Amino acid sequence: PFRLKNQADQVEIVLRSDLWFVAAMSTKDLASGSHPTATFPNAHLARVGGVAGVAAEPSVHRPLQQLQEAVAQEDWARNFAEGKTKLQAQASWCAGPERCATLQCLATMSRAARVLEIGSFCGAAALALAESIPKHGHVVSLELETFFVEFGQMYRSRSPDGAKIRTIVGPALDSLKDLADQVAKGRDQPFDLVIIDGDKARMKEYFDLVWSSAGLLSPKAVVCLDTTPFKGQVPTRYVKFGQAERWEAPSGKEEIAALRATVASSDEFTSHEFGGLLVVQRAVAVATESNAPRVG
């Protein structure tokens, strides 16, 4: 048995309990729509534009699904061959219904109003998150490729929640440092939820900078890291000349495993992993006795 020190600790326990609920529901049983709280047992959490208890419209009419469909139909190999993109993207990089559902649950349960996304591709996840946060909320997305951002712009403009999204184009690490500087100077506000889905080789740099930047995170912030290994598509030119087997791309498995181990061994953090996401919060001592069970 243990006692709660204050109301903030109680909120922490509720949040972690909810995250475990998402973990249990985020695999086979996860609702495939992009607004899962309308079908979960906790349907009272359903939100549209920050209004509780209002279910989303059928996804067939929504810009988010239109964007996902457009990404699936786009010829990304041709875009790369024609020099429109620096990377040969593939449709699977786009956040699908289940990933969007998981992120929306996390945003709702953490009561996030400000979200930072590191690595956005065409912005499906950003749009899903924008739908889930309050009307006064904001999503700041960092993306390297201008073409990806422009590709998703039409769909963001069609959504009533698209205006909540601000995309910064450029190397994510540089953009993140600039953003941290703006927050430190009081020119921007802290973030309640951070999604790290960028270059796996630099994932730990992003993670460390997010946590070490003074004021960048709100006190109860949640940081999510994508743990899906990178599976790059073989560039067309390698296939054309029969050299597909010679092309190699780092999957990021080693970097992911190392960061996972670092988080697990740290007393500073508590974490859960589900749905291809490692969800991290600062550890909070809620027990008054040294032998009390650790929550989370």
C-alpha positions in Angstrom: 0.0 0.0 0.0 1.1 3.6 -0.6 -0.3 7.1 -0.2 -0.5 9.7 -2.9 1.5 12.8 -2.1 -0.7 15.2 -4.0 -3.2 15.5 -6.7 -0.5 15.7 -9.4 0.6 12.2 -8.4 -2.9 11.0 -8.8 -3.1 12.4 -12.3 0.2 10.7 -13.1 -1.2 7.3 -12.0 -4.3 7.8 -14.0 -2.3 8.6 -17.1 -0.1 5.6 -16.7 -3.1 3.4 -16.2 -4.6 4.7 -19.3 -1.4 4.2 -21.3 -1.4 0.5 -20.2 -5.0 0.4 -21.4 -3.8 1.6 -24.8 -1.1 -0.9 -24.8 -3.6 -3.7 -24.4 -5.8 -2.4 -27.1 -3.3 -1.1 -29.6 -2.5 -4.3 -31.4 -5.2 -6.6 -32.9 -8.1 -5.1 -31.0 -7.3 -1.5 -31.8 -10.1 0.3 -33.7 -9.0 0.8 -37.2 -10.7 4.2 -37.6 -8.7 7.3 -37.0 -10.8 8.3 -34.0 -10.6 5.2 -31.7 -12.1 6.6 -28.6 -15.5 6.6 -30.2 -15.4 2.8 -30.2 -13.3 2.0 -27.1 -15.0 1.3 -23.8 -13.8 4.8 -22.8 -16.0 6.4 -25.4 -16.6 9.4 -23.2 -13.0 10.5 -24.2 -14.0 11.0 -27.8 -13.0 14.4 -28.9 -13.2 16.5 -32.0 -11.4 19.8 -31.8 -11.1 19.5 -28.0 -14.9 18.9 -27.5 -15.5 15.8 -25.3 -18.2 13.4 -26.1 -18.5 14.3 -29.8 -17.7 11.4 -32.2 -15.8 12.1 -35.4 -17.5 12.1 -38.8 -17.1 9.0 -40.9 -13.5 8.9 -42.0 -14.5 8.6 -45.7 -15.3 12.3 -45.7 -12.2 13.4 -43.8 -9.0 15.0 -45.2 -6.9 12.6 -43.1 -8.1 9.5 -45.0 -7.8 11.4 -48.3 -4.2 12.2 -47.5 -3.5 8.5 -46.6 -5.1 7.4 -49.8 -3.1 9.9 -51.9 0.2 8.8 -50.3 -0.7 5.2 -51.1 -1.3 6.0 -54.7 1.7 8.3 -55.3 4.7 7.0 -57.3 7.4 7.7 -54.9 10.1 5.9 -56.9 9.4 8.2 -59.8 9.6 11.3 -57.6 13.0 10.2 -56.4 14.2 9.4 -59.9 13.1 12.8 -61.1 15.0 14.5 -58.3 11.9 15.8 -56.5 12.9 14.1 -53.3 16.3 13.6 -51.6 15.1 10.2 -50.3 13.3 7.4 -52.0 10.2 7.3 -49.9 7.5 4.7 -49.8 3.9 4.8 -48.9 4.4 2.7 -45.8 6.2 5.6 -44.2 2.7 7.3 -43.8 1.0 6.9 -40.5 -1.9 4.5 -41.1 -5.2 4.2 -39.3 -3.8 2.2 -36.4 -0.8 4.5 -35.7 -3.1 7.5 -36.0 -5.5 5.9 -33.6 -2.8 5.2 -31.0 -1.4 8.7 -31.3 -4.9 10.2 -30.8 -5.4 8.1 -27.7 -2.1 9.3 -26.3 -2.9 12.9 -27.0 -6.3 12.6 -25.4 -5.2 10.7 -22.3 -2.2 12.9 -21.7 -4.4 16.0 -22.1 -1.9 17.4 -24.6 -2.5 20.9 -26.1 0.9 21.3 -27.7 2.5 18.6 -29.7 6.0 18.4 -31.2 6.6 15.9 -34.0 10.1 15.1 -35.2 9.8 13.5 -38.6 6.5 14.1 -40.3 6.6 12.7 -43.9 3.4 14.0 -45.5 1.7 14.9 -42.3 -0.9 12.2 -41.7 0.1 11.8 -38.0 0.2 15.6 -37.5 -3.3 15.9 -38.9 -4.6 13.1 -36.7 -3.0 14.7 -33.7 -4.4 18.1 -34.6 -7.9 16.6 -34.7 -7.4 15.3 -31.1 -6.1 18.4 -29.3 -8.2 21.4 -28.1 -9.1 24.2 -30.4 -6.4 26.4 -28.9 -3.8 23.6 -29.4 -0.9 23.5 -31.8 1.2 20.8 -33.5 4.7 21.7 -34.6 6.2 19.3 -37.1 9.8 19.1 -38.2 10.4 17.6 -41.6 13.5 17.5 -43.9 11.9 17.2 -47.3 10.1 20.1 -48.8 8.2 17.9 -51.3 6.7 15.9 -48.5 5.4 19.0 -46.8 4.0 20.4 -50.0 2.3 17.1 -50.9 0.3 17.2 -47.7 -0.5 20.9 -47.7 -3.7 20.5 -49.7 -5.2 18.0 -47.3 -4.2 20.1 -44.3 -5.9 23.1 -45.8 -9.1 21.1 -46.3 -9.3 20.2 -42.6 -10.8 22.5 -40.0 -7.9 21.4 -37.8 -5.2 22.0 -40.3 -4.6 25.5 -39.1 -3.3 24.1 -35.8 -0.3 22.6 -37.6 3.0 24.5 -38.2 5.7 22.7 -40.2 9.4 23.7 -40.0 11.4 22.4 -43.0 15.0 21.5 -42.6 17.4 19.2 -40.7 15.5 18.1 -37.6 18.4 18.6 -35.2 18.9 22.2 -36.3 15.2 22.9 -36.2 14.9 21.3 -32.8 17.8 23.4 -31.4 16.2 26.6 -32.7 12.8 25.7 -31.3 14.4 24.9 -27.9 16.1 28.3 -28.0 12.8 30.0 -28.7 11.1 28.3 -25.8 14.0 29.1 -23.5 13.6 32.8 -24.4 9.9 32.7 -23.7 9.0 33.2 -27.4 7.2 29.8 -27.6 5.5 27.4 -25.2 6.5 24.0 -23.8 5.2 20.8 -25.3 3.0 18.2 -23.6 3.6 15.4 -26.1 6.6 14.7 -28.4 6.6 12.2 -31.2 10.1 11.2 -32.4 9.9 9.4 -35.8 12.9 10.7 -37.6 16.3 9.5 -38.6 17.0 6.4 -36.4 20.7 7.1 -36.4 20.0 10.4 -34.6 17.1 9.3 -32.5 19.1 9.4 -29.2 20.3 12.9 -30.1 16.7 14.0 -30.5 15.7 12.3 -27.3 18.5 13.7 -25.2 18.0 17.2 -26.6 14.3 17.1 -25.9 14.8 16.2 -22.3 17.8 18.4 -21.6 16.4 21.6 -23.1 15.2 23.7 -20.3 11.5 24.4 -20.4 10.9 22.6 -23.7 8.6 20.1 -22.1 5.7 20.6 -19.7 6.0 19.0 -16.3 3.9 15.9 -17.2 5.1 15.6 -20.8 5.0 12.3 -22.7 7.7 11.5 -25.3 7.0 8.8 -27.8 9.7 7.2 -30.0 9.0 5.1 -33.1 10.7 1.7 -32.7 9.9 0.4 -36.1 13.2 -0.4 -37.9 13.8 1.5 -41.1 13.0 -0.5 -44.3 14.2 1.6 -47.2 13.0 0.8 -50.6 15.8 -0.1 -53.1 16.4 2.9 -55.3 15.2 2.4 -58.9 18.6 2.9 -60.4 20.0 -0.1 -58.5 17.1 -2.3 -59.7 17.5 -1.1 -63.3 21.1 -2.1 -63.5 20.7 -5.4 -61.6 22.4 -4.2 -58.5 19.6 -4.4 -56.0 21.4 -6.8 -53.8 24.3 -4.4 -53.4 22.2 -1.6 -51.9 22.1 -1.5 -48.2 20.4 0.9 -45.8 20.9 0.9 -42.1 17.7 -0.3 -40.4 18.4 1.5 -37.1 17.8 -1.7 -35.1 21.0 -1.2 -33.1 20.2 2.4 -32.3 16.7 1.5 -31.3 17.9 -1.3 -29.0 20.5 0.9 -27.4 18.0 3.7 -26.6 15.5 1.2 -25.3 18.1 -0.2 -23.0 19.2 3.3 -21.8 15.6 4.2 -20.9 14.9 0.9 -19.2 18.0 1.2 -17.0 17.5 4.8 -16.0 15.9 5.8 -12.8 14.9 9.1 -14.4 12.3 7.6 -16.7 9.4 5.2 -16.7 8.3 3.7 -20.0 5.8 1.5 -21.8 6.1 0.0 -25.3 3.3 -0.9 -27.6 2.1 -0.4 -31.2 5.7 0.3 -32.4 6.1 3.1 -29.9 8.3 3.5 -26.8 6.3 5.9 -24.5 8.5 7.7 -22.0 7.7 9.9 -19.0 9.8 11.2 -16.1 9.6 8.9 -13.2 7.6 10.3 -10.3 8.0 8.9 -6.7 4.5 8.2 -5.6 5.3 5.8 -2.7 6.0 7.0 0.7 7.7 3.8 1.7 10.9 2.5 0.2 9.4 -0.9 -0.4 6.3 0.4 -1.9 5.5 -0.9 -5.5 6.6 1.4 -8.3 3.7 2.7 -10.3 4.2 2.6 -14.1 
